[in-house]
Amino acid sequence: MQKPRAPTLFVLLAGISLILAASRADAAAQRPPDSRIVNGREAVEGEFPYQLSLRRQTVHICGASVLSSNWAITAAHCIDGHEQQPREFTLRQGSVLRSTGGTVQPVKAIHKHPAYDRADMNFDVALLRTADGALSSPLGKVAPIRLPAVGEKLSDSVPAIVSGWGHMSTTNPVLSPVLKSTTVLTVNQEKCHNDLRYHGGVTEAEI
């Protein structure tokens, strides 16, 4: 099977930043909404086979998702300023535990969206390439995330799952040691922009 090239993937990924919601805790500090996703329900092994822990210098910094056996997706702000040092990063796969279990794979290359803007978080997406076949598991614990089709419009009020090792409380910013998830409803771009207009709003490059 032919490997996807990074420029082609960026066209595909321009509209799927919803799956990165769990990895955008850092962005919240720059443009805080009125409410945040915290805590959630603990996941069981194999429930989210696409979920990855992105690690820098062995420390968890963000979530990521499996795209194929050698590509993953994360938020650009997670690697911003370090995209030329892929050896600093690894990906833990196949485990609901943040610090143990599964396997840890080194990142070979990082492709940050060329239009990423840290000031307004536009095009907050990046691709991570690993060795061929590194993001896979014979036990089925690792699998690609399901993506919408190119140009597909997301309807309002559709249940969407967010998952990650984020904060368990708004008052005690401690990361969860176990993967957690919750279900939210999709919101159209206009309503989302109006609700967040005092916090910078959203653009067509964001979901």
C-alpha positions in Angstrom: 0.0 0.0 0.0 1.4 3.4 -0.9 2.3 5.6 2.1 0.5 8.9 2.5 2.7 11.9 2.0 2.5 14.7 4.5 1.3 17.5 2.1 -1.6 15.3 1.0 -2.6 14.5 4.6 -2.7 18.2 5.6 -5.5 18.7 3.0 -7.4 15.9 4.7 -6.7 17.0 8.2 -7.7 20.6 7.8 -11.2 19.9 9.1 -10.7 17.3 11.8 -9.2 19.1 14.7 -12.1 17.9 16.8 -10.2 14.8 17.6 -7.4 16.9 19.1 -9.7 18.4 21.7 -8.1 16.4 24.4 -4.6 17.7 23.6 -5.4 21.4 23.7 -5.1 22.1 27.4 -2.1 24.4 26.8 -4.1 26.5 24.4 -6.8 27.0 27.0 -4.5 29.1 29.0 -4.1 31.5 26.1 -7.8 31.8 25.2 -9.8 30.4 28.1 -13.5 29.5 27.5 -16.2 29.8 30.1 -16.1 26.1 30.8 -13.6 23.3 30.2 -13.7 19.6 29.8 -12.2 18.0 32.9 -12.3 14.5 34.6 -14.5 12.0 32.7 -15.0 8.3 32.7 -12.0 5.9 32.9 -11.4 4.0 29.7 -10.7 0.3 29.6 -7.9 -1.4 27.7 -8.6 -1.4 23.9 -11.5 1.0 24.1 -9.7 3.8 22.2 -7.0 2.0 20.2 -6.1 5.2 18.3 -5.2 7.1 21.5 -1.5 7.9 21.9 0.5 9.7 24.6 2.9 12.2 23.0 5.9 12.5 25.2 8.8 14.9 25.2 12.0 13.9 27.1 9.9 10.9 28.4 7.2 13.3 29.9 3.6 13.2 28.7 2.7 16.6 27.1 -0.2 16.0 24.8 -2.6 13.4 23.3 -2.2 12.2 19.7 -4.1 9.8 17.5 -3.0 7.0 15.1 -3.6 7.7 11.4 -1.8 4.7 10.0 1.0 2.3 10.9 3.6 5.1 10.7 1.7 8.4 11.0 0.1 10.1 13.9 -1.7 13.4 14.4 -1.5 15.9 17.2 -1.9 19.6 17.9 0.8 22.0 16.4 1.1 23.8 19.7 2.4 20.6 21.3 5.5 20.5 19.2 5.8 24.2 18.3 9.4 25.3 18.4 10.7 21.8 18.5 9.7 20.4 15.2 13.3 20.2 14.1 14.1 18.0 17.0 11.9 14.9 16.5 14.3 12.8 18.7 13.0 14.6 21.7 9.6 13.0 21.2 8.1 9.5 21.6 4.6 8.0 21.4 3.2 5.6 23.9 0.6 3.3 22.3 -1.6 0.4 23.4 -2.1 1.5 27.0 -4.8 3.4 29.0 -2.1 4.3 31.5 -0.3 7.5 31.0 3.1 6.4 32.2 3.3 2.6 31.8 2.1 -0.2 29.6 2.0 -0.6 25.9 5.0 0.3 23.8 6.9 3.5 23.3 7.9 4.4 19.7 10.3 7.2 18.7 9.2 10.0 16.4 11.3 10.2 13.2 9.9 13.4 11.7 7.5 16.2 12.5 5.4 18.1 10.0 3.8 21.2 11.5 1.0 22.8 9.4 2.7 25.6 7.4 -0.1 28.0 8.2 -0.1 27.4 12.0 -0.4 30.7 13.9 0.4 30.5 17.6 -1.3 33.9 18.2 -4.8 32.7 17.3 -4.2 28.9 17.2 -5.3 28.7 13.5 -4.3 25.4 11.8 -3.3 23.9 15.1 -2.4 20.5 13.6 0.8 18.6 13.1 1.8 15.2 11.8 4.3 12.8 13.4 6.0 10.1 11.4 7.4 7.0 13.0 9.3 4.0 11.6 7.3 1.8 9.2 4.8 -0.4 11.1 5.6 1.1 14.5 2.1 2.2 15.2 0.4 -1.2 15.2 -0.3 -4.1 17.5 -0.9 -7.8 16.8 -3.3 -7.9 19.7 -5.6 -5.2 18.2 -4.9 -2.6 20.9 -3.6 -0.1 18.3 -5.7 1.0 15.3 -6.2 4.2 13.2 -8.8 6.7 14.2 -11.8 6.9 11.9 -11.8 10.2 9.9 -14.5 12.1 8.1 -14.3 12.4 4.4 -12.6 15.4 2.8 -15.2 18.2 2.6 -17.7 16.3 4.8 -19.8 18.7 6.9 -20.4 17.8 10.5 -24.0 18.2 11.6 -25.1 19.9 14.8 -25.7 18.0 18.1 -23.9 14.9 17.0 -22.3 13.0 19.9 -18.5 13.2 19.7 -16.1 11.5 22.1 -13.1 13.3 23.5 -10.4 11.4 25.4 -7.1 12.1 27.0 -5.1 12.3 30.2 -6.1 15.8 31.1 -6.8 17.6 34.4 -9.2 15.9 36.8 -10.4 19.1 38.4 -10.6 22.8 37.5 -9.1 23.7 41.0 -6.4 21.0 41.2 -4.5 20.8 37.8 -3.3 17.2 38.2 -3.2 15.0 35.1 -5.1 11.7 35.2 -2.9 8.6 35.4 -5.6 6.7 33.5 -7.1 7.6 30.1 -10.5 9.2 30.5 -13.3 10.1 28.1 -16.6 11.9 27.8 -19.2 12.6 25.2 -19.9 16.1 23.9 -22.2 17.4 21.2 -21.0 19.0 18.0 -21.7 22.8 17.5 -21.8 24.7 14.3 -19.1 27.2 13.5 -21.4 30.3 13.8 -22.7 29.3 17.3 -19.3 28.3 18.5 -17.8 31.6 17.3 -20.6 33.6 19.0 -20.3 31.7 22.3 -16.5 32.3 22.3 -16.5 35.8 20.9 -15.1 37.4 24.1 -12.3 34.8 24.1 -11.2 35.4 20.5 -13.9 33.3 18.7 -13.1 30.6 16.2 -12.2 30.7 12.5 -12.9 28.5 9.5 -9.5 26.8 10.3 -10.9 25.6 13.6 -13.6 23.3 14.8 
